[in-house]
Amino acid sequence: MKGSVVFINFWASWCKTCKDEMPSIEKLYKYFSGNPKFKLLTVLYRDNMEIAFRYMKENNYTFPAYLNPDGSAAKQFRITGVPETFIFDKKGILINKVIGPLEWDSPNVIDTIYKLINEE
């Protein structure tokens, strides 16, 4: 995904704070959906696929959610809990790791992502 700003969020449907931030992740996803230099994906953490995808469907969430049944992604990212979010610049360098929920559609976040997208 080099050449794109990458947003990776680990979450679970049993996690209340994860659910609290989901609307802002959906808004962020839709806000940048037309920009090929921004990639957003989420990874389910120790969750039941049917329950998680039902939750997404019931709430009209359209952002990508991936399963990782063996937990290898969580191990590689050294997840300590959920939600945890990682933002990488276009060179693949970790710019920010956020432990806990955040309002991902806030003007500050959107401005930061635009700056990362426009960096040479």
N, C-alpha and C positions, 0 to 999 in steps of 0.2 A: 504493500500500500504506500510505498515511498512515492513522494510527489503529492500526497494528500495529507491534510490534517486529519488525524484519526482519534476518535472518541470511543473509548471502550468502557462500558459500565457493567459491573457484576451486580446481580440482584436476585431476589427470590420472591415468589408470590406469598410466602409466609411472613415476609419482613414488612412491618408497618411503615418504617421510614423509607423503604424502597418504594412502596406504593405511594407515599407522599410526594416523592420526586418524579414519578412517572409522567404526570401531565406536563411538567416542564421539559422532560426529555423528548416527549412527543412533539411539543412545540418547537424545540431546537431542531429536531429531525426534519420537520416540515419546513422550517425557516430556511435551512440550508440544502434541502432536498434537490434543488436544481443545480447546485454547485458541485462539479465533478472533483474539486479539490478538497472536499470534506466527506469523510466516511464516518458513520456512526453505527456502532453495533453494540448489542448487549449480550451478556452471557449468563445463563441461568446457573445459579449456585445451589447445589444440594436441593434441588426442587423436583417436583413431579411434573412431567411434561404436560399431561392432560390438564392439570389444574392451572398451570402457568399460562398455557395457550388459551384456555377458556377465559381466564382473567383478562388477558390481552384483548381477546375478541369482544368480551362484554364491555370493555372500556374504549373500544375503537382505536387501540394502539396499533400503529402500522410500522414502527421502527423494527429493524431486524433483531431477532432474538435467537441465539444459538444454544443448543444443548452441549454440555460437556460432561457426559455421564461418568467418565473416569476421573474427573477433577484435575486433569493435567494442566488446563489453562489456569485454574486457580492456584495451583502449585507454582507454575512458572511465573505468575504475577505476584506470588507471595501474599495472597489475599488473607486478611485477618478477620474478615467479616463482611457483611453487606449492609448498605451499598458501598462500593468502592469504585472510583472512576479514574481512568487514566487518559491523559491527553498527550498525543505525540505530535511534533511538528512534521513538516514535509520531508525532513531528512531522517525521520524515524527516531528522533531524540525525545525522551520523556520530558515534557515541559511541566506537567502538573499531575500530582496524585491527590485525589480528594477522598478522604475517609469520612463517610457519612453523607447525608443528603445535602443537596444544594438546589437553588432555583436556577436551573440550567438555561432558562430563557430570559434571564435578567439582562439589561442593557450592558452591564460590565462583561458578562460572559460572551455575549454576541460580539461586542467590540474586540475582545481578546481573540476570538476565533477569526474574525475578519483580518486582524493584524497578522495572525499566523498564516492565513491563506495567502495574503499579499506579500509575505516576505519572499525575497529572492533566494 
